[in-house]
Amino acid sequence: MITLSLTSLWFWLNYLFDIWKGEKGKTKDILLAFIFIGLAGISKYNSVFVAFGVFTAIISNKSLYPVFKDFRVYIGVLLALIIISPIFIWNYQHSMGSYEFNIKQRVVQPFLDHFFLGNIWGFLGGTLAMLSPFIIFALITFKIMKLKTIY
């Protein structure tokens, strides 16, 4: 999944850099980006976060908005959905078994059992445990930088 996701990101970067420069972007880059993210998606569901990251990068940068007008992007989305369609088909045939397992049993239940412990101290402890030192450093740095620009 990691190799396929990174390969997809490579092709996304090539395509988005061309768009940023005002060029059309290569069809090969956009279609391979979607093919590799589809293959990553079929290997592990976490690859959806790569797609969310690319989408966030596009919507947060106005110079990349032309991506939404490119019909090749929508062909790529369709291609990626076709690649991951066996996941949807299998889950439909088995009462959404893998989605239920991943969402309820792997994520929600252990999270509630181990971190929140049913009280406010468990909630605060779980919240702090989710924040890595890097995120805390970034939040503090951002807040300090924002305060300096205000004054």
N, CA and C atoms as a LAMMPS dump frame, in Angstrom:
ITEM: TIMESTEP
0
ITEM: NUMBER OF ATOMS
453
ITEM: BOX BOUNDS ff ff ff
-5.0000000000000000e+02 5.0000000000000000e+02
-5.0000000000000000e+02 5.0000000000000000e+02
-5.0000000000000000e+02 5.0000000000000000e+02
ITEM: ATOMS id mol type element x y z
1 1 1 N 0.824 -1.179 0
2 1 2 C 0 0 0
3 1 3 C 0.875 1.252 0
4 2 1 N 1.938 1.233 0.759
5 2 2 C 2.81 2.411 0.834
6 2 3 C 3.47 2.686 -0.517
7 3 1 N 3.998 1.658 -1.139
8 3 2 C 4.651 1.829 -2.443
9 3 3 C 3.662 2.328 -3.486
10 4 1 N 2.467 1.746 -3.496
11 4 2 C 1.46 2.168 -4.467
12 4 3 C 0.99 3.594 -4.191
13 5 1 N 0.829 3.946 -2.921
14 5 2 C 0.418 5.311 -2.57
15 5 3 C 1.484 6.33 -2.96
16 6 1 N 2.741 6.004 -2.677
17 6 2 C 3.821 6.93 -3.047
18 6 3 C 3.948 7.065 -4.563
19 7 1 N 3.737 5.971 -5.271
20 7 2 C 3.774 6.043 -6.74
21 7 3 C 2.642 6.927 -7.244
22 8 1 N 1.465 6.771 -6.658
23 8 2 C 0.343 7.63 -7.027
24 8 3 C 0.67 9.092 -6.751
25 9 1 N 1.256 9.357 -5.584
26 9 2 C 1.621 10.734 -5.252
27 9 3 C 2.644 11.312 -6.226
28 10 1 N 3.563 10.48 -6.691
29 10 2 C 4.554 10.942 -7.676
30 10 3 C 3.851 11.442 -8.94
31 11 1 N 2.911 10.643 -9.436
32 11 2 C 2.195 11.047 -10.649
33 11 3 C 1.283 12.244 -10.382
34 12 1 N 0.688 12.291 -9.177
35 12 2 C -0.118 13.458 -8.83
36 12 3 C 0.737 14.716 -8.823
37 13 1 N 1.919 14.634 -8.214
38 13 2 C 2.797 15.807 -8.161
39 13 3 C 3.207 16.272 -9.56
40 14 1 N 3.521 15.33 -10.441
41 14 2 C 3.858 15.701 -11.815
42 14 3 C 2.705 16.431 -12.479
43 15 1 N 1.499 15.883 -12.335
44 15 2 C 0.307 16.475 -12.947
45 15 3 C 0.009 17.846 -12.332
46 16 1 N -0.008 17.925 -11.001
47 16 2 C -0.359 19.178 -10.339
48 16 3 C 0.689 20.262 -10.575
49 17 1 N 1.952 19.885 -10.697
50 17 2 C 2.992 20.874 -10.991
51 17 3 C 2.766 21.476 -12.387
52 18 1 N 2.384 20.631 -13.34
53 18 2 C 2.067 21.153 -14.671
54 18 3 C 0.885 22.12 -14.622
55 19 1 N -0.154 21.762 -13.873
56 19 2 C -1.328 22.635 -13.741
57 19 3 C -0.923 23.947 -13.079
58 20 1 N -0.098 23.874 -12.057
59 20 2 C 0.35 25.065 -11.347
60 20 3 C 1.12 26.008 -12.274
61 21 1 N 1.887 25.444 -13.207
62 21 2 C 2.633 26.273 -14.161
63 21 3 C 1.736 26.812 -15.271
64 22 1 N 0.463 26.433 -15.266
65 22 2 C -0.457 26.919 -16.284
66 22 3 C -0.53 26.025 -17.505
67 23 1 N 0.088 24.862 -17.427
68 23 2 C 0.045 23.918 -18.55
69 23 3 C -1.162 22.995 -18.395
70 24 1 N -1.336 22.14 -19.388
71 24 2 C -2.489 21.242 -19.402
72 24 3 C -2.301 20.032 -18.501
73 25 1 N -1.099 19.581 -18.319
74 25 2 C -0.858 18.354 -17.557
75 25 3 C -0.941 17.147 -18.469
76 26 1 N -0.152 16.138 -18.163
77 26 2 C -0.102 14.957 -19.025
78 26 3 C -1.197 13.969 -18.649
79 27 1 N -1.836 13.413 -19.652
80 27 2 C -2.866 12.4 -19.431
81 27 3 C -2.276 11.187 -18.728
82 28 1 N -1.065 10.821 -19.099
83 28 2 C -0.386 9.681 -18.485
84 28 3 C -0.273 9.879 -16.977
85 29 1 N 0.106 11.07 -16.554
86 29 2 C 0.285 11.325 -15.123
87 29 3 C -1.018 11.196 -14.351
88 30 1 N -2.079 11.79 -14.841
89 30 2 C -3.333 11.769 -14.096
90 30 3 C -3.945 10.373 -14.06
91 31 1 N -3.896 9.663 -15.171
92 31 2 C -4.483 8.325 -15.184
93 31 3 C -3.663 7.344 -14.348
94 32 1 N -2.331 7.428 -14.408
95 32 2 C -1.511 6.559 -13.571
96 32 3 C -1.673 6.894 -12.091
97 33 1 N -1.88 8.159 -11.764
98 33 2 C -2.126 8.535 -10.367
99 33 3 C -3.371 7.828 -9.848
100 34 1 N -4.415 7.815 -10.648
101 34 2 C -5.655 7.155 -10.22
102 34 3 C -5.535 5.637 -10.239
103 35 1 N -4.819 5.096 -11.186
104 35 2 C -4.628 3.64 -11.215
105 35 3 C -3.886 3.184 -9.964
106 36 1 N -2.813 3.885 -9.62
107 36 2 C -2.033 3.467 -8.45
108 36 3 C -2.77 3.716 -7.139
109 37 1 N -3.568 4.771 -7.048
110 37 2 C -4.335 4.967 -5.813
111 37 3 C -5.446 3.928 -5.72
112 38 1 N -5.983 3.508 -6.856
113 38 2 C -6.967 2.42 -6.851
114 38 3 C -6.343 1.114 -6.393
115 39 1 N -5.148 0.817 -6.891
116 39 2 C -4.452 -0.397 -6.467
117 39 3 C -4.077 -0.334 -4.989
118 40 1 N -3.689 0.837 -4.52
119 40 2 C -3.401 0.994 -3.085
120 40 3 C -4.683 0.803 -2.276
121 41 1 N -5.784 1.294 -2.793
122 41 2 C -7.067 1.168 -2.1
123 41 3 C -7.531 -0.265 -1.99
124 42 1 N -7.26 -1.047 -3.008
125 42 2 C -7.674 -2.447 -2.949
126 42 3 C -6.776 -3.242 -2.012
127 43 1 N -5.566 -2.742 -1.758
128 43 2 C -4.676 -3.461 -0.843
129 43 3 C -4.929 -3.078 0.612
130 44 1 N -5.343 -1.833 0.878
131 44 2 C -5.614 -1.412 2.252
132 44 3 C -6.452 -0.137 2.21
133 45 1 N -7.456 -0.093 3.079
134 45 2 C -8.384 1.046 3.08
135 45 3 C -7.724 2.366 3.456
136 46 1 N -6.619 2.33 4.178
137 46 2 C -5.967 3.56 4.633
138 46 3 C -5.52 4.464 3.485
139 47 1 N -5.416 3.922 2.299
140 47 2 C -4.971 4.739 1.175
141 47 3 C -5.966 5.852 0.856
142 48 1 N -7.162 5.775 1.392
143 48 2 C -8.136 6.84 1.176
144 48 3 C -7.597 8.161 1.724
145 49 1 N -6.712 8.092 2.719
146 49 2 C -6.15 9.317 3.279
147 49 3 C -5.208 10.007 2.294
148 50 1 N -4.589 9.253 1.409
149 50 2 C -3.768 9.854 0.351
150 50 3 C -4.678 10.66 -0.575
151 51 1 N -5.798 10.059 -0.939
152 51 2 C -6.752 10.757 -1.799
153 51 3 C -7.292 12.01 -1.112
154 52 1 N -7.599 11.916 0.18
155 52 2 C -8.056 13.091 0.924
156 52 3 C -6.978 14.164 0.968
157 53 1 N -5.729 13.76 1.117
158 53 2 C -4.62 14.711 1.142
159 53 3 C -4.459 15.448 -0.178
160 54 1 N -4.557 14.721 -1.273
161 54 2 C -4.451 15.346 -2.6
162 54 3 C -5.624 16.297 -2.811
163 55 1 N -6.827 15.848 -2.446
164 55 2 C -8.01 16.697 -2.592
165 55 3 C -7.87 17.976 -1.764
166 56 1 N -7.365 17.848 -0.548
167 56 2 C -7.157 19.02 0.31
168 56 3 C -6.134 19.965 -0.297
169 57 1 N -5.064 19.431 -0.862
170 57 2 C -4.058 20.274 -1.508
171 57 3 C -4.659 21.038 -2.681
172 58 1 N -5.534 20.38 -3.42
173 58 2 C -6.143 21.033 -4.582
174 58 3 C -7.101 22.139 -4.157
175 59 1 N -7.965 21.853 -3.173
176 59 2 C -8.952 22.879 -2.792
177 59 3 C -8.335 24.016 -1.986
178 60 1 N -7.141 23.81 -1.451
179 60 2 C -6.511 24.881 -0.674
180 60 3 C -5.603 25.772 -1.517
181 61 1 N -5.513 25.52 -2.809
182 61 2 C -4.643 26.308 -3.668
183 61 3 C -5.413 26.71 -4.932
184 62 1 N -5.726 27.98 -5.056
185 62 2 C -6.543 28.448 -6.178
186 62 3 C -5.92 28.182 -7.545
187 63 1 N -4.61 28.144 -7.601
188 63 2 C -3.971 27.904 -8.894
189 63 3 C -4.169 26.459 -9.367
190 64 1 N -4.66 25.592 -8.478
191 64 2 C -4.928 24.202 -8.866
192 64 3 C -6.407 23.948 -9.167
193 65 1 N -7.262 24.959 -9.062
194 65 2 C -8.684 24.784 -9.338
195 65 3 C -8.992 24.272 -10.746
196 66 1 N -8.156 24.564 -11.766
197 66 2 C -8.452 24.019 -13.099
198 66 3 C -8.54 22.493 -13.133
199 67 1 N -8.032 21.829 -12.102
200 67 2 C -8.132 20.368 -12.036
201 67 3 C -9.594 19.938 -12.083
202 68 1 N -10.486 20.714 -11.438
203 68 2 C -11.892 20.345 -11.389
204 68 3 C -12.589 20.491 -12.74
205 69 1 N -11.977 21.2 -13.672
206 69 2 C -12.555 21.367 -15.006
207 69 3 C -12 20.362 -16.011
208 70 1 N -11.056 19.562 -15.581
209 70 2 C -10.396 18.606 -16.461
210 70 3 C -11.178 17.29 -16.481
211 71 1 N -11.717 16.924 -17.631
212 71 2 C -12.518 15.709 -17.738
213 71 3 C -11.705 14.458 -17.444
214 72 1 N -10.392 14.534 -17.632
215 72 2 C -9.536 13.369 -17.37
216 72 3 C -9.532 12.994 -15.892
217 73 1 N -9.736 13.971 -15.027
218 73 2 C -9.816 13.688 -13.594
219 73 3 C -11.027 12.81 -13.309
220 74 1 N -12.142 13.113 -13.93
221 74 2 C -13.362 12.348 -13.696
222 74 3 C -13.267 10.953 -14.316
223 75 1 N -12.566 10.849 -15.417
224 75 2 C -12.293 9.519 -15.986
225 75 3 C -11.403 8.733 -15.014
226 76 1 N -10.427 9.402 -14.424
227 76 2 C -9.547 8.768 -13.444
228 76 3 C -10.295 8.313 -12.203
229 77 1 N -11.226 9.135 -11.719
230 77 2 C -12.048 8.743 -10.567
231 77 3 C -12.828 7.483 -10.901
232 78 1 N -13.431 7.45 -12.084
233 78 2 C -14.178 6.278 -12.522
234 78 3 C -13.258 5.058 -12.611
235 79 1 N -12.076 5.249 -13.123
236 79 2 C -11.101 4.162 -13.23
237 79 3 C -10.72 3.623 -11.855
238 80 1 N -10.454 4.517 -10.904
239 80 2 C -10.111 4.085 -9.543
240 80 3 C -11.284 3.352 -8.893
241 81 1 N -12.497 3.834 -9.12
242 81 2 C -13.671 3.155 -8.56
243 81 3 C -13.857 1.769 -9.162
244 82 1 N -13.557 1.623 -10.436
245 82 2 C -13.631 0.298 -11.066
246 82 3 C -12.591 -0.636 -10.457
247 83 1 N -11.398 -0.095 -10.198
248 83 2 C -10.335 -0.921 -9.613
249 83 3 C -10.719 -1.396 -8.219
250 84 1 N -11.335 -0.531 -7.412
251 84 2 C -11.683 -0.933 -6.048
252 84 3 C -13.087 -1.532 -5.945
253 85 1 N -13.769 -1.694 -7.059
254 85 2 C -15.128 -2.237 -7.033
255 85 3 C -15.23 -3.625 -6.404
256 86 1 N -14.213 -4.506 -6.492
257 86 2 C -14.351 -5.792 -5.788
258 86 3 C -14.58 -5.633 -4.282
259 87 1 N -14.049 -4.569 -3.686
260 87 2 C -14.285 -4.318 -2.261
261 87 3 C -15.76 -4.042 -2.021
262 88 1 N -16.35 -3.176 -2.844
263 88 2 C -17.769 -2.854 -2.698
264 88 3 C -18.649 -4.079 -2.935
265 89 1 N -18.303 -4.845 -3.957
266 89 2 C -19.096 -6.037 -4.286
267 89 3 C -19.032 -7.051 -3.15
268 90 1 N -17.825 -7.333 -2.656
269 90 2 C -17.685 -8.307 -1.579
270 90 3 C -18.449 -7.856 -0.334
271 91 1 N -18.322 -6.576 0.024
272 91 2 C -19.024 -6.07 1.204
273 91 3 C -20.528 -6.113 1.022
274 92 1 N -21.007 -5.84 -0.166
275 92 2 C -22.441 -5.923 -0.427
276 92 3 C -22.931 -7.357 -0.262
277 93 1 N -22.154 -8.315 -0.744
278 93 2 C -22.539 -9.722 -0.662
279 93 3 C -22.425 -10.287 0.753
280 94 1 N -21.637 -9.654 1.624
281 94 2 C -21.394 -10.173 2.968
282 94 3 C -21.842 -9.185 4.048
283 95 1 N -22.95 -8.528 3.836
284 95 2 C -23.575 -7.626 4.826
285 95 3 C -22.606 -6.571 5.365
286 96 1 N -21.806 -6.016 4.489
287 96 2 C -20.846 -4.961 4.844
288 96 3 C -19.888 -5.408 5.948
289 97 1 N -19.475 -6.66 5.891
290 97 2 C -18.657 -7.27 6.941
291 97 3 C -17.339 -6.572 7.188
292 98 1 N -16.581 -6.251 6.161
293 98 2 C -15.267 -5.658 6.398
294 98 3 C -15.389 -4.213 6.857
295 99 1 N -16.398 -3.487 6.367
296 99 2 C -16.595 -2.118 6.849
297 99 3 C -16.98 -2.135 8.325
298 100 1 N -17.889 -3.032 8.68
299 100 2 C -18.315 -3.12 10.071
300 100 3 C -17.131 -3.483 10.976
301 101 1 N -16.329 -4.433 10.531
302 101 2 C -15.161 -4.83 11.328
303 101 3 C -14.193 -3.666 11.485
304 102 1 N -13.868 -2.992 10.393
305 102 2 C -12.889 -1.903 10.457
306 102 3 C -13.394 -0.716 11.253
307 103 1 N -14.651 -0.384 11.101
308 103 2 C -15.161 0.812 11.777
309 103 3 C -15.52 0.523 13.229
310 104 1 N -16.301 -0.516 13.452
311 104 2 C -16.766 -0.781 14.818
312 104 3 C -15.715 -1.478 15.677
313 105 1 N -15.23 -2.613 15.223
314 105 2 C -14.4 -3.441 16.084
315 105 3 C -12.947 -2.993 16.134
316 106 1 N -12.402 -2.45 15.065
317 106 2 C -10.976 -2.076 15.07
318 106 3 C -10.753 -0.647 15.514
319 107 1 N -11.711 0.232 15.264
320 107 2 C -11.482 1.654 15.534
321 107 3 C -12.262 2.13 16.746
322 108 1 N -13.564 2.048 16.675
323 108 2 C -14.402 2.685 17.69
324 108 3 C -14.328 1.961 19.034
325 109 1 N -14.58 0.661 19.042
326 109 2 C -14.656 -0.056 20.313
327 109 3 C -13.344 -0.035 21.103
328 110 1 N -12.193 -0.391 20.511
329 110 2 C -10.951 -0.313 21.297
330 110 3 C -10.623 1.102 21.748
331 111 1 N -10.944 2.066 20.894
332 111 2 C -10.681 3.456 21.229
333 111 3 C -11.484 3.856 22.463
334 112 1 N -12.763 3.509 22.471
335 112 2 C -13.6 3.843 23.618
336 112 3 C -13.182 3.069 24.861
337 113 1 N -12.867 1.799 24.695
338 113 2 C -12.505 0.967 25.844
339 113 3 C -11.192 1.391 26.485
340 114 1 N -10.18 1.699 25.684
341 114 2 C -8.852 1.935 26.224
342 114 3 C -8.557 3.39 26.566
343 115 1 N -9.183 4.319 25.857
344 115 2 C -8.813 5.711 26.084
345 115 3 C -9.826 6.484 26.923
346 116 1 N -11.086 6.295 26.657
347 116 2 C -12.041 7.189 27.293
348 116 3 C -12.554 6.69 28.646
349 117 1 N -12.477 5.435 28.915
350 117 2 C -12.732 4.857 30.237
351 117 3 C -13.994 5.366 30.919
352 118 1 N -14.874 6.016 30.198
353 118 2 C -16.159 6.419 30.749
354 118 3 C -16.14 7.632 31.659
355 119 1 N -15.06 8.404 31.725
356 119 2 C -15.064 9.602 32.557
357 119 3 C -14.257 10.709 31.889
358 120 1 N -14.278 11.87 32.481
359 120 2 C -13.622 13.038 31.889
360 120 3 C -12.105 12.862 31.836
361 121 1 N -11.511 12.206 32.846
362 121 2 C -10.063 12.014 32.853
363 121 3 C -9.646 11.058 31.733
364 122 1 N -10.458 10.045 31.486
365 122 2 C -10.188 9.143 30.372
366 122 3 C -10.285 9.87 29.041
367 123 1 N -11.278 10.78 28.93
368 123 2 C -11.427 11.56 27.706
369 123 3 C -10.217 12.462 27.48
370 124 1 N -9.792 13.166 28.522
371 124 2 C -8.639 14.057 28.384
372 124 3 C -7.365 13.271 28.092
373 125 1 N -7.203 12.134 28.752
374 125 2 C -6.03 11.296 28.495
375 125 3 C -6.02 10.767 27.073
376 126 1 N -7.168 10.338 26.588
377 126 2 C -7.269 9.851 25.207
378 126 3 C -6.993 10.944 24.202
379 127 1 N -7.481 12.138 24.482
380 127 2 C -7.243 13.261 23.575
381 127 3 C -5.754 13.598 23.52
382 128 1 N -5.095 13.647 24.66
383 128 2 C -3.659 13.933 24.685
384 128 3 C -2.85 12.822 24.028
385 129 1 N -3.289 11.578 24.201
386 129 2 C -2.571 10.453 23.596
387 129 3 C -2.638 10.503 22.072
388 130 1 N -3.715 11.074 21.532
389 130 2 C -3.858 11.164 20.074
390 130 3 C -2.96 12.233 19.477
391 131 1 N -2.574 13.224 20.254
392 131 2 C -1.737 14.304 19.747
393 131 3 C -0.27 13.921 19.9
394 132 1 N 0.4 13.796 18.797
395 132 2 C 1.822 13.472 18.873
396 132 3 C 2.601 14.741 19.223
397 133 1 N 3.839 14.59 19.667
398 133 2 C 4.662 15.774 19.978
399 133 3 C 4.828 16.698 18.77
400 134 1 N 4.84 16.126 17.573
401 134 2 C 5.012 16.944 16.374
402 134 3 C 3.795 17.829 16.13
403 135 1 N 2.609 17.273 16.363
404 135 2 C 1.396 18.064 16.163
405 135 3 C 1.311 19.155 17.229
406 136 1 N 1.623 18.816 18.463
407 136 2 C 1.591 19.817 19.531
408 136 3 C 2.582 20.941 19.226
409 137 1 N 3.8 20.601 18.788
410 137 2 C 4.796 21.603 18.426
411 137 3 C 4.27 22.492 17.287
412 138 1 N 3.654 21.873 16.277
413 138 2 C 3.118 22.65 15.154
414 138 3 C 1.995 23.577 15.603
415 139 1 N 1.114 23.097 16.466
416 139 2 C 0.025 23.943 16.958
417 139 3 C 0.554 25.131 17.754
418 140 1 N 1.53 24.884 18.621
419 140 2 C 2.102 25.968 19.425
420 140 3 C 2.831 26.961 18.527
421 141 1 N 3.621 26.462 17.583
422 141 2 C 4.364 27.332 16.667
423 141 3 C 3.405 28.172 15.828
424 142 1 N 2.363 27.548 15.335
425 142 2 C 1.383 28.274 14.516
426 142 3 C 0.717 29.365 15.344
427 143 1 N 0.348 29.053 16.565
428 143 2 C -0.301 30.035 17.434
429 143 3 C 0.644 31.201 17.713
430 144 1 N 1.919 30.917 17.975
431 144 2 C 2.895 31.976 18.229
432 144 3 C 3.079 32.841 16.986
433 145 1 N 3.194 32.204 15.822
434 145 2 C 3.365 32.964 14.582
435 145 3 C 2.149 33.835 14.317
436 146 1 N 0.962 33.321 14.591
437 146 2 C -0.253 34.079 14.363
438 146 3 C -0.321 35.273 15.306
439 147 1 N 0.094 35.075 16.556
440 147 2 C 0.111 36.189 17.507
441 147 3 C 1.098 37.266 17.086
442 148 1 N 2.251 36.884 16.54
443 148 2 C 3.251 37.877 16.116
444 148 3 C 2.731 38.705 14.947
445 149 1 N 1.957 38.104 14.047
446 149 2 C 1.446 38.859 12.899
447 149 3 C 0.322 39.796 13.301
448 150 1 N -0.381 39.469 14.377
449 150 2 C -1.474 40.342 14.821
450 150 3 C -0.92 41.61 15.457
451 151 1 N 0.143 41.462 16.256
452 151 2 C 0.696 42.609 16.98
453 151 3 C 1.799 43.192 16.211
